Amino acid sequence: MTVRVTDIAAARPWSLVIHGGAGGPQTDGAARTLRAYHEGLRAAYEAGEAILADGGSALDGVCAAVRALEDDPVFNAGRGAVLAADGRAELDASVMTGDGRAGAVTVSRWARNPVDLARAVRANSAHVLLADPPRELVTEWGIAEADQDWFVTDFRVDQLRTLQAQGAPGPRHGTVGAVARDVGGALAAATSTGGMSNKANGRVGDTPVVGAGTYARDGVVAVSTTGEGEAFLEGVVAHDVYARMAYGGVSLPAAGEQAISTELGSRNAMGALIAVGAEGRMIVVTRSETMLAAWRDGDEIMTRT
């Protein structure tokens, strides 16, 4: 499978690139139009862009973009996420800022926007990763709540029933994420997912694992990944991009391409990543048939599948 690199020059004092998952609409069986994906990407990009253009922080920007993707049921995150084998939504999310601080949640059931709960872990907890955070904690931290009915859509119920009738595992794709550099030069990354449809209860992918699905360090890079989670876990891919740049002096496009080619290629895995460097340069690197992503090129917001 060919690895493709899209190299995007910095054109503003801030930078933002977002993704809606590798694999995309052609491989998830969704009876949805490409237009819905592009409209969702555009709306999410604009949500993050509005904050960064007004001088807001990279963390605020990536969380706003991911929150919009979580609220859009065409993406596999938040509302409309895929369902575990027991029919419930088990959501994962993580955030990391370039100062080295991170927060993450796995098997989140009660926060309307898991990315907000991950951010709260970073701000309020002595820990980095919380599993199955209770509703009482969501309430205590003032995070918007939602019952399971909010997350579960008819499309995902039908998808789960089909997979279970076939005895088939779910597709391994559909994460969303964002990376940004703000006007002060700070970097941040955020990633969110529903994981795999019909996944075994308790399975954890790469999204909530710092260094695998999300990583950020000021002066170097911020990364968000999507694809076959086990390969990103074993390859520690997000951190691998950072390491190639920080320790090997490799350029951002080369580091992204090498990480995907080496770690995913050696495992014959599908996936992709987005990243932004210290000077605002951005990349989208794919080893998959499709990759939902958005960034600004001049006056135009570019969306792709």
Secondary structure, 3 states (H helix, E strand, C coil): CCCEEEEECCCCCCEEEEEEEECCCCCCCCCCCHHHHHHHHHHHHHHHHHHHHCCCCHHHHHHHHHHHHHHCCCCCCCCCCCCCCCCCCCEEEEEEECCCCEEEEEEECCECCHHHHHHHHHHHCCCCEEECCCHHHHHHCCCCECCHHHHCCHHHHHHHHHHHHHCCCCCCCCCEEEEEECCCCCEEEEEEECCCCCCCCCCCCCCCCECCCEEEECCCEEEEEEECHHHHHHHCHHHHHHHHHHCCCCCHHHHHHHHHHHHHHHHCCCEEEEEEECCCCEEEEEECCCEEEEEEECCEEEEEC
